[in-house]
Amino acid sequence: MAEESREDLKKRLTPIQFEVTQKNGTERPFQNEYWDLMDEGLYVDIINGEPIFSSKEKFASDCGWPSFTKPLEEEKVIEHLDTTMGMRRTEVRTKNSDSHLGHVFPDGPPPEGLRYCMNSAALRFIPKEKLQEEGYGGYLELFE
């Protein structure tokens, strides 16, 4: 599949999805789609549909954004030092679509101790019940 141009992405994505994924934006806490969703399923990259997180690693962090202890597969994300906004943080991006997802912090639950604090706008949730019909049937075993 050919990479979409920035203009094509701008047409396909909502304004907040474009702002977050393409301009390193951040959506408002507690006012985003998945911050408190605890249903079983996969969270996929809004750009290319690649699975990034599983609800198995999601936890209620009370920070206002969806939080995970780890990505589904470490090699699907890349991390960069982010010194914007006067802070030292670790930015998380998708490897294949280079979309900004959010940041990872060292204040998560054991055993990993990490909190992948993601923007809902960078993700699409696929409920466990729809994994097969949406082409993600190979991931059903995660929920058995």
C-alpha positions in Angstrom: 0.0 0.0 0.0 1.4 3.4 -1.0 1.9 6.0 1.7 -0.8 8.6 1.9 0.2 12.2 1.3 -0.3 14.7 4.1 -3.1 16.2 2.1 -4.8 12.9 1.8 -4.5 12.3 5.5 -5.9 15.7 6.2 -9.0 14.8 4.2 -9.4 11.3 5.8 -8.7 12.1 9.4 -10.7 14.3 11.8 -9.0 17.6 12.7 -8.0 16.2 16.1 -6.6 13.0 14.6 -4.5 15.0 12.1 -3.3 17.4 14.8 -2.3 14.6 17.2 -0.7 12.2 14.7 0.9 14.6 12.2 1.6 17.7 14.3 2.5 16.0 17.7 -0.6 17.4 19.3 -2.3 16.3 22.5 -6.0 15.9 23.0 -7.8 17.1 26.2 -7.7 14.8 29.2 -10.9 13.1 30.2 -12.5 14.4 27.0 -11.3 11.8 24.5 -12.9 8.6 23.2 -10.9 5.8 25.0 -9.6 7.3 28.3 -12.0 5.2 30.4 -12.9 2.4 28.0 -12.1 -1.0 29.6 -13.7 -3.3 27.0 -11.7 -6.2 25.5 -10.1 -5.6 22.1 -7.2 -4.1 20.1 -6.1 -0.5 19.7 -4.8 0.0 16.2 -2.9 2.8 14.5 -5.5 5.2 13.0 -3.2 5.7 10.0 -2.5 2.2 8.8 -4.6 -0.2 11.0 -1.5 -1.9 12.5 -2.3 -3.3 16.0 -0.3 -1.3 18.6 -1.9 -2.0 22.0 -4.2 -4.7 23.6 -6.8 -4.1 26.2 -5.0 -6.7 28.2 -2.3 -4.1 29.0 -4.7 -1.2 29.5 -5.2 0.1 33.1 -7.0 2.9 34.8 -4.3 5.5 35.4 -6.7 8.4 36.2 -4.6 10.7 34.0 -7.4 11.3 31.5 -5.8 9.4 28.5 -5.8 5.7 27.7 -2.8 4.1 29.4 -1.1 0.8 28.8 1.8 -1.0 30.5 3.4 -2.0 27.2 2.8 -2.1 23.4 1.5 -5.3 21.8 4.9 -5.7 20.0 7.8 -3.5 21.1 9.2 -3.3 17.5 6.0 -1.5 16.3 6.8 1.7 18.3 9.8 4.0 18.5 10.7 6.3 21.3 12.4 9.7 21.1 13.4 12.3 23.7 10.9 15.1 23.8 12.0 18.4 25.4 9.1 20.5 24.2 6.9 22.4 26.7 9.8 22.7 29.1 9.8 19.1 30.0 12.0 16.0 29.4 9.6 13.3 28.2 9.8 10.2 26.0 7.6 10.5 22.9 6.1 7.4 21.5 5.6 7.1 17.7 4.5 4.3 15.4 7.4 2.8 13.5 5.7 2.2 10.2 3.4 5.3 9.9 5.5 7.6 12.0 2.4 8.9 13.8 2.7 10.6 17.2 0.9 8.4 19.8 1.7 10.1 23.1 4.4 9.6 25.8 5.7 6.9 28.1 6.4 7.6 31.7 8.1 5.5 34.4 5.2 5.7 36.9 3.1 2.7 35.7 2.2 -0.5 37.6 4.6 -3.4 38.2 6.1 -5.4 36.7 7.0 -3.1 33.8 6.6 0.1 35.8 5.7 2.0 32.6 2.7 4.1 31.6 2.2 4.4 27.9 -0.1 7.5 28.0 -1.6 7.6 24.5 -4.0 9.9 22.6 -7.3 8.3 21.7 -7.2 10.3 18.5 -4.1 8.3 17.3 -5.9 5.0 17.8 -9.0 3.0 16.7 -10.5 0.5 19.0 -11.6 -2.8 17.7 -13.8 -4.8 20.1 -12.9 -8.4 20.7 -16.3 -9.4 19.1 -15.3 -7.7 15.8 -11.7 -8.8 15.5 -12.5 -11.6 13.1 -14.8 -9.6 10.8 -12.3 -6.7 10.7 -9.4 -9.0 9.7 -7.7 -9.3 13.1 -8.8 -12.8 13.9 -5.3 -13.9 14.6 -5.4 -11.8 17.8 -8.4 -13.5 19.3 -6.1 -15.9 21.2 -5.0 -13.0 23.3 -8.5 -12.9 24.9 -9.0 -16.6 25.6 
